[in-house]
Amino acid sequence: MNKIVTEEFEIFPWNENLMTGISQIDDEHKIIVNLINKLANDLTQDKEFEVEDTFNELALYAEFHFKNEEKIWEKYLSGNELVLLHKKSHDSFLPEIIKLKEHHKDKTFTQMTEEILLFLIRWLAFHIVDEDKRLALILNSLNQGKHIDEAISDASDFRSNSTDNLIDTILAMYDNLSLKAISLIRERKARIIAENELLETNKKLEKLSITDQLTNLYNRRYFDEIFDRELKKSKRNKTIISLIIIDIDYFKRINDTYGHAFGDVVLKNIATCLKKVCKRPNDFVFRIGGEEFILLLTNEDTNCAISLISILQKSIRDLKIPNINSDISDYLSISGGLISLIPSQEDSIDSILKIADDRLYIAKQSGRNKIVIE
C-alpha cells in the first residue's frame, strides 16, 4: 500500500513569551514542546505503539528536565518555600497523567490521548508562564545583587492582577488553539483512514482486474500487458523470451464424467502446480480461458525452458487427477507448444502466439500428453 504523506503541524506552538532567560531550561522546554507536538502528529497515524513510544519518551525526558531544573533552583534558593512548591508541582506531573488515564479508561485510545494532550499543553504552559518565570525572575534579581527578600518581592510584583489576567488570557488562547488542533487531528485521522481504505479498495480492484477469479492466476487481459512489456524488453536487450501454451487433455470429458465442480477443482490444482514450478521472478503464469494456460519465461535460455517443462509434466502426473475417459491415460495429462527465441523487431505478440499455438495443435494431433518445442 502506498503511504499517505501528511504535513507536520504544531498543536503547541513555541512562543518567545515562554522564554525564562535561562538557556538550559528554555532549551529543555523546547524539547518537551516538540515531543508534545510529535505525540499529536503520531496520533494522526493510527498507530498506538508509536503514540505510546512518544509518550514514554516524553515522560522520561520530563523527569530528566525536572531534575535539571530543580538543581538550578536549589543552587540559589535551597529550602525556599517556592522551590519546595515547585518540586511538588513536578512530582504531581506523572501521577496526574496516570489519574487522567484511569479516569478516561472507558474511552477510545484516541479520545484518551487527546485528553492527555490537552492536559500536557495547559500544564506546561501554566508551569512555564507562572512558576518557572517567577523563579527565573528571582534568580535574575539575585544576580543583580539584590537580597533574597527583595528578589522574591520583585517576583511577587510579577504576579500582579494584570499579570494574572495576562496569564489567564494566554492559557485561554492555548486552550482554544489546542482544541482546534485536536479537531484537526480528528479530521486528519478520519481523512487518512478514508484515503487508506480507498487505496486498499483500489488495490483490490486492480488485482481483480488482472486476476482469474477461479485460479487466482493472472488473466488474459494482464497477459497482453505483461507480454507486450517483456517483449519490448527482450528486443531492447536482445535476450531470450519463452512462451508455452498448455492445454489440459480431454478436459471436457472430466466435466462430463465428474461434474463441473470437480472440473473447477482440477483447474485450481493445475494452477497451484504451475505456480509452484514457475516461481522465479522472471516467470509469469496466466489462465487465458477454459482449460488453457500460458507460461511466459524471460531471461532464461531454451534449455531452462525445456527443463521446466519436464518438471511441470512430472508434477502434473504426480497429482494423479483421475480422467478415466481420456483416450491416453486414466489420469489427467497436458499438451503444449513452446517457442523460445531472441525476438527481432518484426516479431509481435500475435506472431509468437501463433507459433506456440501451432505447436500445441501438433502436440494434440500427434497423440497429446506431450509438449512440442519445434
Buried (B, 14 or more C-beta within 10 A) or exposed (E): EEEBEBEEBBBBEBBEEBBBEBEEBBEBBEBBBBBBBBBBBBBBBBEEEBBBBBBEEBBEBBEEBBEEBBEBBEEBBEEBEBBEEBBEBBEEBEEBBEEBBEEBEEEEEBEBBBBBBBBBBBBBBBBBBBBBBBBBBBBBBBEEEBEEEBBBEBBEEEBEEEBEEEBEEBBEEBBEBBBEBBEBBBEBBEEBEEEBEEBEEEEEEEEEEBBBEEBEBBBBBBBEEBBEEBBEBBBEEEBBBBBBBBBBBBBEBBBEBBEEEBBEBBBBBBBBBBBEBBEEEBBBBBBBEEBBBBBBBBBBEBEBBBEBBEEBBEBBBEBEBBBEEBEBBEBBBBBBBBBBBEBEEEBEEEEBBEBBBBBBBBBBEEEBBBBBBE
